Amino acid sequence: MAERLNLWTPKNYEKTKLSENLTPYNETQTLETAEQHIQLAVDLIYLLESNEMPAETVLKALDIVAADFKQKLIPS
């Protein structure tokens, strides 16, 4: 993956806030010190928004991705 931008700012946090379950923003938090799933979510949101993907298309694609990764959690 390309070098990470520090997108973990109050402005971008509010823009990318997915749910109330995310770790609350605080001024000492940086993307580099955020939990890995938060880093991935910010990277994915940035990628999708910078490519101006329609929300409906993104949600359909994420459903497929989620189903694929859920299958990987099932022991073989």
C-alpha positions in Angstrom: 0.0 0.0 0.0 1.2 3.5 -0.6 2.5 5.6 2.2 -0.3 6.6 4.5 -1.5 10.1 4.7 -2.4 11.5 8.1 -6.1 11.7 7.5 -6.9 11.4 11.2 -8.0 15.0 11.9 -11.2 16.3 13.4 -12.5 17.4 9.9 -11.8 14.0 8.3 -12.9 12.0 11.3 -16.4 13.5 11.2 -16.5 12.9 7.4 -15.5 9.3 7.7 -17.3 8.4 10.9 -19.1 5.2 10.2 -20.8 4.5 13.5 -20.9 5.5 17.2 -18.8 2.4 17.9 -15.6 3.9 16.5 -12.9 5.1 18.9 -13.6 8.7 19.7 -11.3 11.3 18.2 -8.9 12.9 20.5 -6.1 15.3 19.7 -3.3 12.9 20.5 -4.7 10.1 18.3 -3.0 9.7 14.9 -3.7 7.3 12.1 -0.4 5.6 12.8 -1.4 4.8 16.4 -5.1 4.0 15.7 -6.2 0.4 15.8 -5.5 -1.5 12.6 -9.2 -1.8 11.6 -9.6 2.0 11.9 -6.5 2.5 9.7 -7.9 0.1 7.1 -11.4 1.8 7.2 -9.8 5.3 6.7 -7.7 4.0 3.8 -10.7 2.4 2.2 -12.9 5.4 2.6 -10.1 7.7 1.2 -9.7 5.3 -1.8 -13.4 5.1 -2.6 -14.1 8.8 -2.1 -11.1 9.9 -4.1 -12.3 7.8 -7.0 -15.8 9.3 -6.6 -17.5 5.9 -6.3 -21.2 6.1 -6.0 -22.4 5.1 -2.5 -24.7 2.4 -3.9 -21.9 0.8 -5.8 -19.6 0.9 -2.8 -22.2 -0.7 -0.5 -22.9 -3.5 -3.0 -19.1 -4.1 -3.3 -18.6 -4.1 0.4 -21.4 -6.6 0.9 -19.5 -9.0 -1.5 -16.2 -8.3 0.3 -17.8 -8.8 3.8 -19.4 -12.1 2.7 -16.0 -13.3 1.3 -14.1 -12.5 4.5 -16.8 -14.0 6.7 -16.4 -17.3 4.8 -12.7 -17.1 5.7 -13.6 -17.1 9.4 -15.4 -20.5 9.0 -13.0 -23.3 9.9 -12.5 -25.8 7.1 
